[in-house]
């Protein structure tokens, strides 16, 4: 048990105020709150806001059972203890990617607030578009605590100068807690710029002022940002396929969802900083040019979310086993166009439905929806993570006779309580009860479907560590892939900080301790072994570094293959399956330094997977796959217009930097927001056309080029496992580093083709423009974007260059 206490003198005369509240924005988790040794309240839900009235005057509409009229609060105490049933961040008790650090304490703001007459508790705005009138409107909801014993009348003025919109409303506030809802119609003569996801348009927001002038005397002025966007979750029949679609329309436009899953960025939430002084990226040109050690703290939230946007992501799923994120998280997502699939905090477990627990959950859901619903970035509320699947697949060995009891509890919690509150509080975005789910089909089947992983409905979670990940046929041709992934180890520079020399082995106690996924380290080696030679060095540290490198290469290549499969499946139905409209890999970020599914290491360093994501999520991308000896290339586009492009296909022999043969297919039409086949050739014909080539001796690269600088990333297709490659030579890669304004230029030269070239500058914070690439030309220029002060000398000293042929 822990006791937090503070003795203080009130900075105001309590008796001059009708109501004085002690407000806890977040207590973790079971606690008793006392002032002057008198209990004010108890807490048992980490995600609730707790308000205790410490003083309430005569004549006010609410009376405190323990009023205080003294000038001094001698001591405030909060006793924290472990309780029997807590609503708390579940992963704080460990998960297969994180440690068991169950925190306790005051984790959010605590304050005393005093007011007369009325007080604004929640203020939110949501946008709607009326198609028939072709007009945008804003629904503004204000929730007040009115302490006056009589109704209070007044005027509310809403002003959005840039949209030439100003409206005044007469309102009357009733005693007690209640809300007023105002509908503001936007001036039709003004052009409204909608909020768009990253890659689809701007994230325009309009400054808005709402002024409350009440007859009681004082006024409240609320400044906010108004965003305009609509969201629909479309579940409707698809010609030629059983089941229903499952995709999002933003502002009337279908959007392919590209991104990842977000977990808590730290076991200790107070470390997850957001400092506006460092936002956006600090400009390195402000740093001293010489190598001086600065004390420099980078804003972690901005760094992680900006890294998602920089990798061409447009969405993240806030997973239900963590926490509802801080306000700044959603502010950043609004600003940079990252859509949020927001789970409620229930994951992989069965929950009680007694009245006391349900009341706590109802308060939690109301608070969180009211707090967050103004954010245009949030496009979906989801009731839980994997709990429909848990019951359907009987994860918890429930006797068949009791199954109906658990389904009844499930419906009671997620449907009759959580869903009911969400639909009442927020009519601007869709709700699903679980993930994975069959969506409307699950509803039809009584909210727990027979098979929530059915590819013909809803979303799926898919993991397969034993099959060869290069084999695209093992992946589900699903409507929406909301979880999938493979593990890798973080960089040596990341684990070096929290380990000792004796730990630096793949089989050390440290390596086993940090791996929380059963057989995870072995599964990575098995997956590597399908296509690469395992490290055999007698130097234990080199062997570990080589293994780490290969886990990252394997992970990047696996998730590339799977994501590209989902992207090229978006426009086709094959055997009743397809129309895939979302790919959210597991997971974006790490909670500590350990092997995991993340593409960003603890601290924000990009793994090779994140660099690959920048390419496989590119707005324009050619994707290749083989089927029965035939090579197919699809043109995948998120662009809003059709484009006539040239497809360049280059075949290289592993033993030469000179191409064996080159094909330029001109006039290729890549359709807007679709995936279309643009090239087809049997591998035998291709090898015959490119003489002196076999599957083992050659590799294919390809890209799309258009007018006005439009170009896709260069993609690759391996014709055999790289462990069987013939002609791969030990390449000598050199790098020169120079500074250009606030970035650094790395010029690489190679003597031979080099697969999976990795640049690593150790603990120097920053990212490269490209990494883990196949180097098929003698020279390549890579840019380094620093996140902290550095210099050429420091970068040269820290640089390690690795390619596949360096692994021995």
C-alpha positions in Angstrom: 0.0 0.0 0.0 1.1 3.5 -0.8 0.0 6.8 0.7 0.4 10.1 -1.2 -0.1 13.2 0.9 0.2 16.9 0.7 -0.4 19.6 3.3 -1.4 23.0 1.9 -3.2 26.2 2.5 -6.1 27.1 0.1 -5.1 30.1 -2.0 -8.7 31.4 -1.7 -11.5 31.8 0.8 -13.5 28.6 0.5 -16.6 30.4 1.9 -16.9 32.7 -1.1 -17.5 29.8 -3.5 -20.7 27.8 -3.8 -18.9 24.6 -4.7 -15.3 23.4 -4.2 -14.3 20.1 -5.9 -11.3 17.9 -5.6 -10.7 16.5 -9.1 -8.6 13.4 -10.0 -8.2 13.0 -13.8 -6.7 9.5 -13.2 -6.0 7.3 -10.2 -4.2 4.0 -10.7 -6.3 2.2 -9.4 -7.9 1.2 -6.0 -7.7 4.1 -3.6 -9.3 5.9 -0.7 -9.2 9.7 -0.7 -9.2 11.7 2.5 -9.1 15.4 3.4 -8.4 16.2 7.1 -8.8 12.5 7.8 -12.4 12.5 6.4 -13.0 10.1 3.6 -14.2 11.9 0.5 -14.4 8.9 -1.9 -12.9 5.7 -3.3 -11.6 4.8 -6.7 -11.3 1.4 -8.5 -11.1 2.4 -12.2 -7.9 3.7 -13.8 -9.8 5.2 -16.7 -12.4 7.2 -14.8 -12.4 10.8 -13.7 -13.2 11.2 -10.0 -14.7 14.3 -8.6 -15.3 14.7 -4.8 -17.1 17.7 -3.5 -15.1 19.1 -0.5 -17.3 22.2 0.1 -20.8 23.1 -0.9 -22.6 26.2 0.4 -26.1 26.6 1.6 -28.5 27.2 -1.3 -26.4 25.4 -3.8 -28.2 22.6 -5.8 -25.9 19.9 -4.5 -25.0 19.4 -0.8 -21.9 17.7 0.4 -22.3 15.2 3.2 -19.0 16.5 4.7 -18.9 20.3 4.1 -15.7 22.2 5.0 -15.8 25.8 6.0 -12.2 26.1 7.3 -9.6 28.2 5.5 -7.1 25.4 5.7 -7.1 21.9 4.3 -4.6 20.5 6.7 -3.8 17.4 4.7 -5.0 15.6 1.6 -4.2 11.9 1.5 -4.7 9.2 -1.0 -4.2 5.6 0.0 -3.4 3.3 -3.0 -3.8 -0.4 -2.7 -4.4 -3.5 -4.7 -8.0 -4.5 -5.0 -9.8 -7.7 -6.0 -11.3 -6.6 -9.3 -9.6 -3.6 -10.9 -10.3 -1.9 -14.2 -6.7 -1.1 -15.1 -4.2 -1.1 -17.9 -4.1 -4.9 -18.5 -0.6 -5.1 -20.1 0.9 -3.6 -16.9 0.6 -7.2 -15.6 2.7 -8.3 -18.7 2.0 -9.3 -22.3 3.9 -11.3 -24.8 5.8 -8.1 -25.7 6.2 -6.4 -22.4 7.1 -6.7 -18.7 5.0 -7.1 -15.6 5.3 -3.6 -14.0 1.9 -3.1 -12.4 2.0 0.6 -11.5 0.1 2.3 -8.6 -0.4 6.0 -8.0 -1.8 9.3 -9.2 -1.1 9.0 -13.0 -3.0 12.1 -14.2 -3.6 15.6 -13.1 -5.1 16.4 -9.7 -6.5 19.8 -8.7 -9.0 21.7 -6.6 -11.5 23.8 -8.5 -14.0 26.3 -7.1 -17.0 27.9 -8.8 -20.3 29.7 -8.3 -23.5 29.3 -10.3 -22.2 27.0 -13.1 -19.2 25.2 -14.4 -18.3 23.8 -17.8 -17.2 20.1 -17.4 -17.1 18.8 -21.0 -17.1 20.6 -24.3 -17.2 18.8 -27.6 -17.9 19.3 -31.3 -18.7 16.8 -34.0 -19.3 17.6 -37.7 -22.0 16.4 -40.0 -22.7 16.9 -43.7 -26.2 17.1 -45.0 -26.1 15.7 -48.6 -29.5 17.0 -49.6 -28.7 20.6 -48.6 -25.0 20.2 -49.4 -24.2 21.8 -46.1 -21.8 21.2 -43.2 -23.0 21.6 -39.6 -21.4 21.3 -36.2 -23.0 19.8 -33.2 -21.6 21.5 -30.1 -22.3 19.8 -26.8 -21.6 21.5 -23.5 -22.0 19.6 -20.2 -22.4 21.8 -17.1 -22.6 21.4 -13.4 -25.1 24.1 -12.3 -24.9 24.8 -8.6 -27.5 27.5 -8.5 -30.8 26.3 -7.1 -32.7 28.0 -10.0 -32.3 27.7 -13.8 -29.8 30.1 -15.4 -30.6 31.7 -18.7 -28.1 33.3 -21.1 -26.7 33.5 -24.6 -24.1 31.3 -26.4 -22.3 32.8 -29.4 -20.3 30.6 -31.7 -17.9 32.3 -34.1 -15.8 30.7 -36.9 -14.3 33.8 -38.6 -12.7 31.9 -41.6 -16.0 30.4 -42.5 -17.9 33.6 -42.0 -20.1 31.8 -39.5 -21.5 33.4 -36.4 -24.6 32.2 -34.5 -26.1 33.2 -31.2 -28.4 30.9 -29.2 -30.6 31.5 -26.2 -30.1 28.8 -23.6 -31.3 27.8 -20.2 -29.2 25.7 -17.8 -31.2 23.6 -15.3 -29.9 22.9 -11.7 -27.6 19.8 -11.4 -25.6 18.2 -14.2 -26.9 18.6 -17.7 -26.0 19.3 -21.3 -27.0 21.8 -24.0 -26.6 20.8 -27.6 -26.3 23.5 -30.3 -26.4 22.9 -34.0 -24.4 25.4 -36.0 -25.0 25.5 -39.7 -21.9 26.6 -41.6 -22.3 29.6 -44.0 -23.0 28.1 -47.4 -21.1 30.9 -49.1 -17.9 29.8 -47.5 -15.9 26.9 -48.9 -15.2 24.3 -46.2 -12.0 22.4 -46.5 -12.5 18.9 -45.1 -10.1 17.0 -42.9 -8.4 14.2 -44.8 -6.2 11.3 -43.7 -2.5 11.4 -44.4 -1.9 11.0 -48.2 -5.4 12.0 -49.2 -5.5 15.8 -48.6 -5.0 18.4 -45.9 -5.8 18.3 -42.3 -7.5 21.7 -42.2 -8.9 22.9 -38.9 -10.7 26.2 -38.2 -10.3 28.4 -35.1 -13.6 28.6 -33.3 -14.6 30.6 -30.3 -17.7 29.7 -28.2 -18.7 32.4 -25.6 -21.2 31.7 -22.8 -22.7 34.9 -21.3 -25.1 33.9 -18.6 -27.3 36.1 -16.4 -25.5 35.0 -13.4 -22.7 37.4 -14.3 -19.5 35.9 -15.5 -18.8 34.5 -18.9 -16.9 31.5 -20.3 -14.9 31.7 -23.5 -13.9 28.5 -25.1 -11.3 28.4 -27.9 -11.2 25.2 -30.0 -10.4 23.8 -33.5 -13.3 22.8 -35.7 -12.7 20.0 -38.2 -15.0 18.8 -40.9 -15.0 15.1 -41.9 -17.5 12.3 -42.2 -16.9 8.6 -41.7 -18.9 5.6 -42.7 -18.1 1.9 -42.1 -19.5 0.3 -45.2 -20.8 -3.3 -44.8 -22.8 -4.2 -47.9 -23.1 -7.1 -50.4 -20.3 -7.6 -53.0 -21.1 -8.9 -56.4 -19.6 -12.4 -56.9 -18.9 -12.9 -53.3 -20.8 -14.2 -50.3 -20.7 -12.0 -47.2 -20.3 -8.3 -46.8 -17.7 -5.6 -47.5 -15.9 -4.0 -44.6 -14.3 -0.6 -45.4 -14.2 3.0 -44.4 -15.5 5.9 -46.4 -14.0 9.3 -45.4 -15.8 12.3 -46.8 -17.6 10.0 -49.2 -14.4 8.5 -50.5 -13.4 4.8 -49.9 -10.0 4.8 -48.2 -7.6 1.8 -48.0 -6.4 1.8 -44.3 -2.6 1.5 -44.0 -0.9 1.4 -40.7 -0.2 -0.5 -37.5 -1.4 -1.2 -33.9 -0.4 1.1 -31.0 0.5 -0.1 -27.6 1.4 2.0 -24.5 4.7 3.7 -25.3 6.1 3.0 -21.8 5.2 1.0 -18.7 5.3 4.3 -16.8 3.0 6.8 -18.5 4.6 9.9 -17.1 7.7 9.1 -19.3 5.5 9.5 -22.5 6.3 13.2 -23.0 4.7 15.8 -25.2 6.6 19.1 -25.2 5.2 21.8 -27.5 8.6 23.6 -27.3 10.1 20.7 -29.3 7.3 20.3 -31.7 7.6 19.7 -34.6 11.0 18.1 -35.2 13.7 20.4 -33.8 15.7 22.1 -36.6 19.2 20.8 -36.4 20.5 24.0 -38.1 19.9 25.6 -34.7 22.5 23.2 -33.2 26.1 24.1 -32.8 28.0 22.7 -35.7 30.8 21.1 -33.6 30.3 17.9 -31.6 29.2 19.3 -28.2 27.2 17.1 -25.9 23.8 18.8 -25.4 21.3 17.8 -22.8 18.4 17.2 -25.2 15.1 15.6 -24.6 13.0 14.7 -27.6 9.2 14.6 -27.5 8.4 10.9 -27.6 4.8 11.1 -28.6 5.4 13.4 -31.6 8.4 11.3 -32.7 6.5 8.0 -32.7 3.4 9.3 -34.4 5.4 11.4 -37.0 7.4 8.2 -37.7 4.1 6.5 -38.6 3.1 9.3 -40.9 6.6 9.4 -42.5 6.2 5.7 -43.3 3.0 6.5 -45.4 0.7 5.2 -42.7 -2.8 6.8 -42.4 -4.1 4.9 -39.4 -3.3 3.3 -36.1 -5.4 1.0 -33.9 -5.2 1.9 -30.2 -5.3 -1.6 -28.8 -7.7 -2.5 -25.9 -5.1 -3.9 -23.5 -3.4 -0.6 -22.8 -4.8 2.8 -22.0 -6.9 5.5 -23.6 -4.2 7.8 -24.7 -3.5 11.4 -23.5 -5.2 14.3 -25.2 -2.0 15.3 -27.0 -1.8 11.9 -28.7 -5.1 12.6 -30.5 -4.2 16.2 -31.1 -1.1 15.1 -33.0 -3.1 12.5 -35.0 -5.6 15.3 -35.9 -2.7 17.4 -37.1 -0.8 14.9 -39.2 -3.8 12.8 -40.6 -3.5 9.6 -38.7 -6.9 7.9 -38.4 -7.6 6.1 -35.1 -9.4 2.9 -34.6 -10.1 3.2 -30.8 -10.7 0.1 -28.8 -12.3 0.3 -25.4 -10.0 -1.1 -22.7 -11.0 -4.8 -22.6 -8.7 -7.5 -24.0 -8.4 -11.2 -24.1 -10.5 -11.8 -21.0 -13.9 -12.4 -19.5 -15.4 -9.6 -17.4 -18.0 -9.5 -14.7 -21.4 -7.9 -15.2 -22.5 -7.2 -11.6 -24.2 -3.8 -11.1 -21.3 -2.2 -9.3 -18.8 -3.1 -12.1 -21.3 -2.0 -14.8 -21.8 1.4 -13.2 -18.0 1.9 -13.1 -17.7 0.9 -16.8 -20.6 3.2 -17.8 -18.9 6.1 -16.1 -15.6 5.2 -17.9 -17.2 5.0 -21.3 -19.2 8.2 -20.9 -16.1 10.1 -19.7 -13.8 8.8 -22.5 -16.3 9.4 -25.3 -17.0 12.9 -24.1 -13.3 13.6 -23.8 -12.3 12.3 -27.2 -15.2 12.6 -29.6 -14.2 16.0 -30.9 -11.1 14.5 -32.6 -11.6 13.9 -36.4 -8.8 11.4 -36.2 -11.0 8.9 -34.3 -13.0 7.0 -37.0 -14.2 4.0 -35.0 -15.1 2.9 -31.5 -14.5 -0.9 -30.9 -15.8 -2.6 -27.8 -12.9 -5.0 -27.1 -9.9 -6.9 -28.4 -10.5 -10.5 -29.3 -13.2 -11.3 -26.7 -15.8 -12.4 -29.3 -13.2 -14.7 -30.7 -12.3 -15.9 -27.1 -15.9 -17.1 -26.6 -16.4 -18.4 -30.1 -13.2 -20.4 -30.0 -13.6 -21.3 -26.3 -10.1 -20.0 -25.2 -11.1 -20.4 -21.5 -12.5 -23.9 -21.7 -16.0 -22.9 -20.7 -18.3 -26.0 -20.3 -20.8 -26.1 -23.1 -23.7 -26.0 -20.6 -22.4 -22.6 -19.3 -21.7 -21.0 -22.8 -25.0 -19.1 -22.9 -24.3 -17.5 -19.5 -21.0 -16.0 -20.9 -22.6 -14.9 -24.2 -25.3 -13.2 -22.1 -22.6 -11.4 -20.0 -20.8 -10.4 -23.2 -23.9 -8.9 -24.7 -24.7 -7.2 -21.4 -21.3 -5.5 -21.2 -20.4 -4.6 -24.8 -23.9 -4.2 -26.3 -26.4 -3.2 -23.7 -24.0 -0.9 -21.8 -20.9 0.2 -23.8 -22.6 0.3 -27.2 -25.7 2.0 -25.8 -23.7 4.8 -24.2 -21.5 5.3 -27.4 -24.6 5.6 -29.6 -26.2 8.0 -27.2 -23.0 10.2 -26.7 -21.6 10.1 -30.3 -23.7 9.8 -33.5 -20.8 10.9 -35.7 -18.9 7.6 -36.1 -19.4 3.9 -36.2 -19.2 1.3 -33.4 -18.2 -2.4 -33.6 -18.4 -4.7 -30.6 -15.1 -6.5 -31.0 -12.0 -7.1 -33.1 -11.9 -9.5 -34.9 -15.6 -9.6 -35.7 -17.9 -10.4 -38.5 -19.5 -7.1 -38.1 -23.2 -7.1 -39.1 -23.0 -10.9 -39.4 -21.9 -11.1 -35.8 -24.9 -8.9 -34.9 -27.2 -11.3 -36.8 -25.8 -14.3 -34.9 -26.4 -12.7 -31.5 -23.1 -10.7 -31.3 -20.9 -13.8 -31.0 -20.5 -15.4 -34.4 -19.6 -19.0 -35.0 -16.3 -17.9 -36.7 -15.2 -14.3 -36.1 -12.2 -15.0 -38.4 -14.5 -15.5 -41.5 -12.7 -13.8 -44.4 -16.1 -12.9 -46.0 -17.0 -10.5 -43.2 -15.5 -7.9 -40.9 -11.8 -7.9 -39.9 -9.4 -10.7 -39.1 -6.3 -11.2 -36.9 -3.8 -13.6 -38.4 -0.5 -15.1 -37.1 1.4 -18.0 -38.6 5.1 -18.4 -37.5 5.7 -21.9 -38.9 4.7 -21.5 -42.5 7.2 -19.9 -45.0 6.3 -16.2 -44.9 7.4 -15.7 -48.5 4.5 -17.9 -49.6 1.6 -15.5 -50.1 -1.0 -18.3 -50.4 -0.9 -18.8 -46.6 -2.4 -15.4 -45.9 -6.2 -14.9 -45.6 -7.8 -12.9 -48.5 -9.8 -11.0 -45.9 -11.9 -7.9 -46.1 -9.7 -6.2 -43.5 -6.5 -7.3 -41.8 -6.4 -5.5 -38.4 -3.6 -7.6 -36.9 -0.8 -9.7 -38.3 2.9 -9.7 -37.8 6.3 -11.3 -37.1 8.9 -10.7 -34.4 12.4 -9.3 -34.6 15.1 -8.2 -32.1 15.8 -4.5 -31.6 19.2 -3.1 -32.6 22.3 -3.9 -30.6 22.6 -0.3 -29.6 19.2 -0.5 -28.0 19.8 -3.6 -25.9 23.4 -2.7 -25.1 22.1 0.1 -22.8 20.2 -2.4 -20.5 22.5 -5.5 -20.6 26.0 -6.7 -19.7 28.7 -8.4 -21.8 27.6 -11.9 -20.5 24.1 -11.2 -21.9 25.3 -10.7 -25.5 24.3 -14.1 -26.8 21.0 -15.1 -28.5 20.7 -18.0 -26.0 21.7 -16.1 -22.8 19.4 -15.9 -19.8 18.9 -12.2 -20.7 17.7 -13.1 -24.2 15.3 -15.7 -22.8 14.1 -13.3 -20.1 13.4 -10.5 -22.5 11.5 -12.8 -24.9 7.9 -13.1 -23.5 6.4 -14.9 -26.5 6.6 -18.7 -26.1 9.3 -20.2 -28.4 9.6 -16.7 -30.0 13.4 -16.8 -30.4 13.3 -20.3 -32.0 10.5 -19.2 -34.3 12.6 -16.3 -35.6 15.5 -18.7 -36.4 13.2 -21.1 -38.1 11.7 -18.3 -40.3 15.2 -17.0 -41.1 16.4 -20.5 -42.0 13.8 -20.9 -44.8 15.7 -18.3 -46.9 18.9 -17.3 -45.3 22.0 -18.9 -43.9 22.1 -18.7 -40.1 25.2 -16.9 -38.5 28.1 -19.2 -37.7 30.7 -16.8 -36.4 32.9 -17.9 -33.5 32.9 -14.4 -32.1 29.8 -14.4 -29.8 29.2 -10.6 -30.2 29.4 -10.7 -34.0 27.1 -13.8 -34.0 24.5 -11.9 -31.9 24.7 -8.8 -34.1 24.4 -10.9 -37.2 21.4 -12.7 -35.7 19.7 -9.4 -34.7 20.3 -8.1 -38.3 18.8 -11.3 -39.8 15.7 -11.1 -37.5 15.1 -7.6 -38.7 15.6 -8.6 -42.4 13.3 -11.6 -42.0 10.6 -9.5 -40.2 10.7 -6.8 -42.8 10.6 -9.2 -45.8 7.7 -11.2 -44.1 5.5 -8.3 -43.4 6.3 -6.7 -46.8 5.1 -9.9 -48.5 1.9 -10.1 -46.4 1.1 -6.4 -46.6 1.6 -6.3 -50.4 -0.8 -9.3 -50.6 -3.5 -7.4 -48.8 -2.9 -4.3 -51.0 -3.1 -6.1 -54.3 -6.3 -7.9 -53.1 -8.3 -4.7 -52.8 -9.9 -4.6 -56.2 -10.5 -8.3 -56.9 -12.6 -11.2 -55.8 -11.1 -14.7 -56.2 -13.2 -17.7 -55.1 -15.5 -15.4 -53.2 -12.6 -13.7 -51.3 -11.0 -10.3 -51.6 -11.8 -6.6 -51.6 -9.3 -6.2 -48.8 -9.5 -2.6 -47.6 -7.2 -2.4 -44.6 -3.8 -3.6 -43.4 -2.8 -2.8 -39.8 0.3 -4.8 -38.9 1.1 -5.7 -35.3 2.7 -3.6 -33.9 4.0 0.0 -34.3 5.9 0.7 -31.0 7.7 -1.0 -28.1 7.1 -0.7 -24.4 10.6 -1.7 -23.4 13.9 -3.0 -25.0 13.0 -6.6 -26.1 12.2 -8.8 -29.1 8.7 -8.0 -30.3 6.5 -7.4 -33.4 7.3 -3.6 -33.3 8.7 -1.7 -36.3 9.8 1.2 -33.9 12.2 0.3 -31.1 11.9 1.6 -27.6 13.2 5.1 -27.9 11.9 5.5 -31.5 14.7 4.0 -33.6 13.4 2.6 -36.9 13.8 -1.1 -37.5 14.3 -2.3 -41.1 10.6 -3.1 -41.1 9.7 0.6 -40.7 11.9 1.5 -43.6 10.2 -1.3 -45.6 6.8 0.1 -44.5 7.7 3.4 -46.0 7.8 1.6 -49.4 5.1 -1.1 -49.0 2.6 1.6 -47.9 3.7 4.1 -50.6 0.8 5.8 -52.4 2.0 4.3 -55.7 3.6 0.8 -55.8 4.2 -2.0 -58.2 3.7 -5.4 -56.4 4.9 -8.8 -57.8 3.9 -12.3 -56.9 4.3 -15.7 -58.5 1.5 -18.2 -59.2 2.2 -21.5 -60.9 5.4 -20.3 -62.5 3.9 -17.1 -63.8 5.1 -13.7 -62.6 2.3 -11.1 -62.0 2.9 -7.4 -61.4 0.0 -5.3 -60.1 -0.1 -1.5 -60.0 -1.4 -0.4 -56.6 -2.5 3.2 -56.2 -4.0 5.4 -53.4 -3.9 8.4 -55.8 -7.2 10.1 -56.6 -6.7 10.0 -60.4 -5.8 7.5 -63.0 -2.3 7.7 -64.3 -0.6 6.5 -67.5 2.9 5.3 -66.5 5.9 3.3 -67.6 6.7 0.1 -65.9 10.4 -0.6 -65.8 11.4 -4.2 -65.1 15.2 -4.9 -64.7 16.8 -8.3 -64.3 20.2 -8.4 -62.6 22.6 -11.2 -62.2 23.8 -11.5 -58.6 27.4 -11.4 -59.9 27.2 -8.0 -61.7 26.1 -4.4 -61.3 25.3 -4.3 -65.0 21.7 -5.3 -65.7 21.2 -8.5 -67.7 18.1 -7.1 -69.4 15.7 -4.3 -69.1 12.1 -4.0 -70.2 10.1 -0.7 -70.3 6.4 -1.2 -70.7 4.9 2.2 -71.6 1.3 3.4 -71.4 0.4 1.3 -68.4 -2.8 2.6 -66.8 -2.9 2.5 -63.1 -6.4 3.3 -61.9 -7.1 5.6 -59.0 -7.4 4.0 -55.6 -7.2 0.4 -56.9 -4.9 -2.5 -57.6 -4.8 -3.7 -61.2 -2.7 -6.3 -63.0 -0.2 -4.5 -65.3 2.3 -7.2 -66.3 2.3 -11.0 -66.7 5.1 -13.3 -67.9 6.1 -16.9 -67.2 9.3 -17.1 -65.3 10.7 -19.6 -67.9 10.0 -17.0 -70.7 11.6 -14.3 -68.7 14.7 -16.3 -68.0 15.0 -17.3 -71.6 14.6 -13.6 -72.7 17.3 -12.6 -70.2 20.0 -15.1 -71.3 22.5 -16.4 -68.8 19.9 -16.2 -66.0 18.6 -18.9 -63.7 16.3 -18.6 -60.7 19.3 -18.8 -58.4 21.6 -16.5 -60.3 19.2 -13.5 -61.0 16.9 -11.1 -59.2 14.1 -8.8 -60.6 13.6 -5.2 -59.7 10.8 -2.9 -61.0 9.3 0.5 -60.6 6.6 2.8 -62.1 7.5 6.2 -63.6 5.2 8.9 -64.7 5.2 12.6 -65.8 6.0 15.5 -63.5 8.3 13.5 -61.2 5.7 10.8 -60.3 7.6 7.7 -59.3 7.0 4.6 -57.2 9.7 3.1 -54.9 11.8 0.4 -56.6 10.4 -3.0 -55.6 12.1 -6.4 -55.9 11.1 -10.0 -56.4 13.5 -12.9 -55.5 13.4 -15.9 -57.7 14.9 -18.2 -55.1 15.9 -18.2 -51.4 18.9 -16.1 -50.9 20.7 -18.9 -49.1 20.7 -20.6 -52.6 21.7 -17.5 -54.5 24.5 -18.1 -57.0 27.1 -15.4 -57.8 26.6 -13.2 -54.7 30.0 -11.7 -54.0 31.4 -10.1 -50.9 30.9 -6.4 -51.6 33.0 -3.6 -50.4 30.6 -0.8 -49.4 32.1 2.6 -48.6 30.3 5.7 -47.3 31.2 9.4 -47.2 29.2 11.8 -45.0 28.6 15.5 -45.4 26.3 18.1 -43.9 23.8 20.0 -46.0 21.8 22.6 -44.0 20.0 20.6 -41.3 20.4 17.1 -42.8 23.4 14.8 -43.5 24.1 13.2 -46.8 25.5 9.6 -47.0 27.0 8.7 -50.4 27.4 4.9 -50.7 29.6 3.1 -53.2 29.6 -0.6 -53.7 31.8 -3.0 -55.7 29.0 -5.6 -56.1 25.3 -6.1 -55.7 24.4 -6.0 -52.0 21.1 -7.3 -50.6 19.5 -5.7 -47.5 22.1 -2.9 -47.0 21.7 -1.6 -43.5 23.1 1.7 -42.2 23.2 2.0 -38.4 24.6 5.0 -36.5 24.2 3.4 -33.1 22.5 5.6 -30.4 22.5 8.8 -32.5 18.8 9.7 -32.7 17.4 10.1 -36.2 16.3 8.3 -39.2 17.5 7.6 -42.8 15.6 8.3 -46.0 16.0 4.6 -46.9 17.5 1.5 -45.3 17.6 -2.3 -45.7 17.6 -1.8 -49.5 18.8 -4.0 -52.4 21.8 -2.1 -53.8 22.0 -2.8 -57.5 23.9 0.3 -58.6 27.4 1.4 -57.8 26.3 4.6 -56.1 23.4 5.4 -53.8 22.6 8.6 -51.9 20.9 8.3 -48.5 19.8 11.2 -46.3 20.0 11.2 -42.5 17.4 13.3 -40.6 18.8 13.9 -37.1 16.5 14.2 -34.0 19.3 15.5 -31.8 22.5 17.5 -32.3 25.2 15.6 -34.1 28.0 16.2 -36.6 29.8 14.6 -39.5 32.6 13.2 -37.3 30.2 11.6 -34.8 28.2 10.0 -37.6 31.3 8.6 -39.4 32.6 7.2 -36.1 29.2 5.5 -35.2 28.3 4.2 -38.7 28.1 0.5 -39.3 27.3 -0.8 -42.8 26.0 -4.4 -43.1 24.7 -6.3 -46.0 23.6 -10.0 -46.3 27.0 -11.1 -47.5 28.6 -9.7 -44.3 26.8 -12.4 -42.3 29.1 -15.4 -41.8 
